[in-house]
Amino acid sequence: MSDDLRLRALAEVSPPDASEPEARVDLPEPIDDRSHSDVEALKDGAVMLLEAGNRVAALALLWSAVAIDPIDLGAHRRLAAMLANAGDVEGAANEYARYIDFVLPLGDVGRATNELQYGARMLGGHAALHEAAEKIATAVRALVPGIAASTPTLPAPHLLPKVPFRFCIHDDGGLHWMQLEGGTAELTPSAVRLVDRDDNVIETRKCIPLAPGQKGHARVPEGETPGVAWVVLSVSDDFVAALDTGKPMPYRFEAKVGDEWLVATVADTACRLGRRSPNVAVS
């Protein structure tokens, strides 16, 4: 059996052995029973999807779980382990740093330290973990009277909003076009860009506003609000092949709102003009 700590974290369904330092973490009770049950359902669903081979959907459920409860240890560690096992060490390290950022303002330096140690054991040295270590050191210094006054206060973390989009794929001979419609009244995008795994910007296009009541091309699911803007991007054969086979997208989407680039979430409408619909729908 493999001794890879990342695989052990994914398989963890009960509290670890008492000899492990992370087992001594004493998590607070969830805010309410509904949030707790939602998070547990998302974690269970992620396990089933992962066993079925749908890593993309499993990751989406774990992202939702940590959005509901940012300090749920099980959801956090499973998410970090899945990212690391998929080769996204940067994403895994950032997930450990995110968890520590949420724990430190609660005054729980011990839990933050345990998680830093656990993350370092899984990933080794990483810039995000070094930065987290500096934040923990600052929090420790703040515990000593006389030093705290000169120590900057840790800002309370906040989750950046994500800009929702729905998309269709159109074929035009040898080219593929991805039409996105989305945004909200509060998050009105002025542009969308395609970014690869090395943070290289592949393409940037300005959005075209949708007038109130104007019907877009993408089907709006019942109960959801129509988008406020649309844009068309060219995508590669590899990108379309990944969609059709349920593999992770080779790129990510970002939307510009005001002066800031935010993460854009994209939901597949399964609309494929000029080609047959794929067998697998990717969300």
C-alpha positions as CSV (number, residue, x, y, z in Angstrom):
1,M,0.0,0.0,0.0
2,S,1.3,3.5,-0.8
3,D,2.6,5.7,2.0
4,D,1.7,8.9,0.2
5,L,0.2,11.2,2.7
6,R,-2.0,12.8,0.1
7,L,-3.7,9.5,-0.6
8,R,-4.2,8.9,3.1
9,A,-5.8,12.3,3.4
10,L,-8.3,11.5,0.6
11,A,-9.2,8.1,2.2
12,E,-9.6,9.6,5.6
13,V,-13.2,9.0,6.7
14,S,-12.7,8.9,10.5
15,P,-10.5,10.9,12.9
16,P,-6.8,10.1,12.5
17,D,-4.8,8.1,15.1
18,A,-4.1,9.9,18.4
19,S,-0.4,9.8,17.7
20,E,-0.8,12.1,14.7
21,P,-0.5,15.8,15.7
22,E,-3.5,16.8,13.6
23,A,-5.7,14.6,15.7
24,R,-5.4,17.0,18.6
25,V,-7.2,19.7,16.6
26,D,-10.4,20.7,18.5
27,L,-12.8,22.1,15.9
28,P,-15.7,24.4,17.0
29,E,-19.3,23.3,16.5
30,P,-20.8,24.3,13.2
31,I,-22.9,27.4,13.1
32,D,-26.1,25.5,12.6
33,D,-27.3,22.0,11.9
34,R,-28.3,22.8,8.3
35,S,-24.8,24.1,7.4
36,H,-23.2,21.0,9.0
37,S,-25.5,18.6,7.1
38,D,-24.9,20.4,3.8
39,V,-21.1,20.2,4.3
40,E,-21.3,16.5,5.2
41,A,-23.5,15.8,2.2
42,L,-21.1,17.6,-0.1
43,K,-18.1,15.6,1.3
44,D,-20.0,12.3,0.9
45,G,-20.9,13.3,-2.6
46,A,-17.3,14.1,-3.5
47,V,-16.2,10.7,-2.3
48,M,-18.8,8.9,-4.5
49,L,-17.9,11.0,-7.5
50,L,-14.2,10.4,-7.0
51,E,-14.8,6.7,-6.8
52,A,-16.7,6.9,-10.0
53,G,-13.8,8.7,-11.6
54,N,-15.4,12.1,-11.9
55,R,-12.6,14.2,-10.3
56,V,-13.8,17.5,-11.7
57,A,-17.3,17.2,-10.1
58,A,-15.7,16.0,-6.9
59,L,-13.5,19.0,-6.7
60,A,-16.5,21.3,-7.4
61,L,-18.3,19.8,-4.4
62,L,-15.4,20.2,-2.1
63,W,-15.0,23.8,-3.2
64,S,-18.6,24.3,-2.3
65,A,-18.1,22.6,1.1
66,V,-15.2,25.0,2.1
67,A,-17.2,28.0,0.9
68,I,-20.0,27.0,3.3
69,D,-17.7,26.2,6.2
70,P,-14.2,27.6,5.6
71,I,-12.7,25.8,8.6
72,D,-14.2,22.3,8.1
73,L,-11.0,20.2,8.5
74,G,-12.2,17.2,6.5
75,A,-13.4,19.2,3.5
76,H,-10.2,21.3,3.6
77,R,-7.8,18.4,3.7
78,R,-9.6,16.4,1.1
79,L,-9.6,19.4,-1.2
80,A,-5.9,20.0,-0.7
81,A,-5.1,16.3,-1.2
82,M,-7.1,16.1,-4.5
83,L,-5.4,19.2,-5.8
84,A,-2.0,17.8,-4.9
85,N,-2.7,14.4,-6.4
86,A,-3.8,16.1,-9.6
87,G,-0.5,17.8,-9.8
88,D,-1.8,21.2,-8.7
89,V,0.7,21.7,-5.9
90,E,0.2,25.5,-6.1
91,G,-3.5,25.1,-5.5
92,A,-2.9,22.6,-2.7
93,A,-0.5,25.0,-0.9
94,N,-2.9,27.9,-1.4
95,E,-5.6,25.8,0.2
96,Y,-3.5,25.2,3.3
97,A,-2.7,28.9,3.4
98,R,-6.4,29.8,3.1
99,Y,-7.3,27.6,6.0
100,I,-4.6,29.1,8.2
101,D,-5.8,32.6,7.2
102,F,-9.3,31.7,8.5
103,V,-8.1,30.1,11.7
104,L,-5.6,32.8,12.9
105,P,-8.2,35.6,13.4
106,L,-10.1,33.2,15.7
107,G,-7.1,33.2,18.0
108,D,-6.3,29.5,17.5
109,V,-2.6,29.7,16.8
110,G,-2.2,26.0,17.8
111,R,-4.6,24.8,15.1
112,A,-2.9,27.0,12.6
113,T,0.5,25.6,13.5
114,N,-0.7,22.0,13.3
115,E,-2.1,22.6,9.9
116,L,1.1,24.3,8.7
117,Q,3.0,21.3,9.9
118,Y,0.6,18.9,8.2
119,G,0.8,20.9,4.9
120,A,4.6,21.0,5.0
121,R,4.7,17.2,5.5
122,M,2.5,16.7,2.4
123,L,4.0,19.3,0.1
124,G,7.4,20.2,1.5
125,G,8.6,23.8,1.2
126,H,6.3,26.2,-0.8
127,A,6.1,29.9,-0.9
128,A,2.5,30.0,0.3
129,L,3.4,27.9,3.3
130,H,6.4,30.1,4.1
131,E,4.1,33.1,4.0
132,A,1.6,31.3,6.3
133,A,4.5,30.6,8.7
134,E,5.3,34.3,8.9
135,K,1.7,35.0,9.7
136,I,1.7,32.4,12.5
137,A,5.0,33.9,13.8
138,T,3.3,37.3,13.9
139,A,0.3,35.9,15.8
140,V,2.7,34.3,18.3
141,R,4.5,37.5,18.9
142,A,1.2,39.2,19.5
143,L,0.6,36.9,22.5
144,V,3.3,38.6,24.5
145,P,2.4,41.8,26.3
146,G,4.3,44.8,25.1
147,I,5.0,43.2,21.7
148,A,1.4,43.1,20.6
149,A,1.1,46.8,20.4
150,S,3.8,47.0,17.7
151,T,2.4,43.9,15.8
152,P,0.0,44.7,12.9
153,T,-3.5,43.3,13.3
154,L,-4.3,40.4,11.1
155,P,-7.0,41.3,8.7
156,A,-10.1,39.2,8.7
157,P,-10.1,37.0,5.6
158,H,-12.9,37.2,3.1
159,L,-13.9,35.1,0.2
160,L,-13.7,36.9,-3.1
161,P,-16.9,36.6,-5.1
162,K,-17.1,34.5,-8.2
163,V,-18.7,35.6,-11.4
164,P,-21.2,33.0,-12.8
165,F,-21.4,32.2,-16.5
166,R,-23.2,29.6,-18.7
167,F,-21.7,28.5,-22.0
168,C,-22.4,26.9,-25.3
169,I,-19.9,25.6,-27.9
170,H,-20.2,26.4,-31.6
171,D,-18.3,24.9,-34.4
172,D,-17.3,26.8,-37.5
173,G,-15.4,24.5,-39.7
174,G,-12.1,23.9,-38.0
175,L,-12.7,26.5,-35.2
176,H,-14.5,26.2,-31.9
177,W,-16.2,29.1,-30.3
178,M,-17.3,29.3,-26.7
179,Q,-20.2,31.7,-26.0
180,L,-20.5,32.7,-22.4
181,E,-23.4,34.6,-20.9
182,G,-23.5,35.6,-17.3
183,G,-22.6,38.0,-14.6
184,T,-25.1,39.6,-12.2
185,A,-26.3,43.1,-11.4
186,E,-23.8,43.2,-8.5
187,L,-21.0,41.6,-10.5
188,T,-21.2,43.0,-14.0
189,P,-18.2,41.9,-16.1
190,S,-16.6,44.2,-18.6
191,A,-14.2,41.5,-20.0
192,V,-13.4,37.8,-19.8
193,R,-10.0,36.2,-20.2
194,L,-8.7,32.7,-20.7
195,V,-5.7,31.8,-18.5
196,D,-3.6,28.6,-18.7
197,R,-2.1,26.6,-15.8
198,D,1.1,28.7,-15.9
199,D,-0.9,31.9,-15.5
200,N,-0.4,32.9,-19.1
201,V,-3.3,34.9,-20.6
202,I,-4.4,33.1,-23.8
203,E,-7.1,35.4,-24.9
204,T,-9.0,38.4,-23.6
205,R,-12.4,39.6,-25.0
206,K,-14.6,42.5,-24.0
207,C,-18.1,41.7,-22.8
208,I,-21.2,42.9,-24.6
209,P,-24.1,44.0,-22.3
210,L,-27.4,42.3,-22.4
211,A,-30.3,44.7,-22.1
212,P,-32.9,44.0,-19.3
213,G,-35.3,41.4,-20.7
214,Q,-33.1,40.6,-23.7
215,K,-33.0,36.9,-24.3
216,G,-29.6,35.4,-24.6
217,H,-28.6,32.3,-26.4
218,A,-27.7,30.1,-23.4
219,R,-30.7,28.4,-21.7
220,V,-31.4,29.8,-18.3
221,P,-32.2,27.0,-15.8
222,E,-35.5,27.5,-13.9
223,G,-35.1,29.6,-10.8
224,E,-31.8,31.3,-11.9
225,T,-31.5,34.8,-13.1
226,P,-30.4,35.7,-16.7
227,G,-27.0,37.0,-17.3
228,V,-26.2,40.6,-17.8
229,A,-23.4,40.3,-20.5
230,W,-22.1,37.9,-23.1
231,V,-18.8,37.2,-24.8
232,V,-17.4,34.8,-27.3
233,L,-13.9,33.2,-27.0
234,S,-12.1,30.9,-29.4
235,V,-11.1,27.5,-27.8
236,S,-8.8,24.8,-28.9
237,D,-9.5,21.2,-29.9
238,D,-7.9,20.0,-26.6
239,F,-10.3,22.2,-24.7
240,V,-13.3,20.8,-26.4
241,A,-12.0,17.3,-26.1
242,A,-11.6,17.8,-22.3
243,L,-15.2,18.9,-22.1
244,D,-16.5,16.0,-24.0
245,T,-14.6,13.4,-21.9
246,G,-15.2,15.0,-18.5
247,K,-11.5,15.8,-18.0
248,P,-10.3,18.9,-16.1
249,M,-10.3,22.0,-18.2
250,P,-6.8,23.0,-19.4
251,Y,-7.6,26.7,-18.7
252,R,-9.4,28.8,-16.2
253,F,-11.7,31.8,-16.7
254,E,-11.4,35.2,-15.1
255,A,-13.9,38.1,-15.4
256,K,-13.0,41.7,-14.9
257,V,-15.4,43.6,-12.6
258,G,-14.4,47.2,-12.0
259,D,-10.6,47.2,-11.8
260,E,-10.3,43.6,-10.5
261,W,-10.0,40.2,-12.2
262,L,-12.2,37.7,-10.4
263,V,-12.6,33.9,-10.8
264,A,-15.4,33.1,-13.3
265,T,-17.4,29.9,-12.9
266,V,-18.7,28.3,-16.1
267,A,-21.6,25.9,-16.3
268,D,-22.1,23.8,-19.4
269,T,-25.6,24.2,-21.0
270,A,-24.8,21.1,-23.3
271,C,-25.6,23.3,-26.3
272,R,-23.4,22.3,-29.2
273,L,-24.3,24.1,-32.4
274,G,-22.8,22.5,-35.5
275,R,-21.8,19.3,-33.7
276,R,-23.5,16.6,-31.7
277,S,-24.0,17.0,-28.0
278,P,-21.3,15.4,-25.8
279,N,-22.0,12.3,-23.8
280,V,-20.7,13.8,-20.7
281,A,-21.8,17.2,-19.3
282,V,-19.3,19.2,-17.4
283,S,-20.3,21.7,-14.7
